[in-house]
Structure formats: C-alpha cells, structure tokens
Amino acid sequence: MRYLELFTDHHIAMLSDWLSEIGSVLVHIYLPHSGGAGESFSVTSLHELRQLVAQQTHPEILILIFRQSAVTQDDLDQSCDLAWVYRNADKMLYLSVSKNRNFYPPYGAHQQKYQPQIREWFTNET
C-alpha cells in the first residue's frame, strides 16, 4: 500500500513543528477488519514516522497522530467520533483508508478480463 501519499505538504509541515516543539508524538495505527485493537508508537522524527507508515501493507488503515507523547484510552475512544476529531484538529491528525469491500469474486475468477482497465487505471495521469 502507498499510505505515504495520504500525507500532504501541510501535514508534513505541521508534524515537523509538533516534533520540534514537543520532541515526540504518539502514533496509533489501527487496521480495520483485522481483528485487532491497533498499536501505538512513540515517534521522535519524520523519518521514523515515514518508516512506520511505509511498512504498512494492510488494505485498510486508520492513522491517528496525537500532538502529545501519550494518550489515554479515553482519547483513543474519542478519536472514533469524527465530530470530536474535527473539533480537535489542533490536537491530532486523522488519516483513514476504509472500504466496504476488499474482494470482487468475478475478478478472482477472471483476472485477465480486467487487466486492460487495471493497467489504464494505474498508468494514466489525470
């Protein structure tokens, strides 16, 4: 997966400021539909964050970056409420790739049929 592309220039600038002001941020990575509650990491540099995000391969992801080095379970629970997330944009960055479907049976049975469309999708510039 190419989750590094979720981060805009604005995100990188903000995270750089947070790290220089605080020294570390808490990154919580949750993998939807994986059966787990997620995992939290203390990150002290953009390089470290980049490596953490780049190694993610699950087809869905929820990345929460808190502008503090530790958060409570209540903070994590509140981050599931998008209204709270949008009211607290100065405290956290919320990035998500979620899908209601990861599998299409006709593709599994007839992959060759769809190769022209897939090739065009991934090679054409918009």
PyMOL commands that set and color helices and strands:
alter all, ss='L'
color gray80, all
select helices_A, chain A and resi 3-6+9-22+46-54+73-78+82-87+105-109+111-123
alter helices_A, ss='H'
color red, helices_A
select strands_A, chain A and resi 25-30+39-43+61-66+92-97
alter strands_A, ss='S'
color yellow, strands_A
deselect
rebuild
show_as cartoon
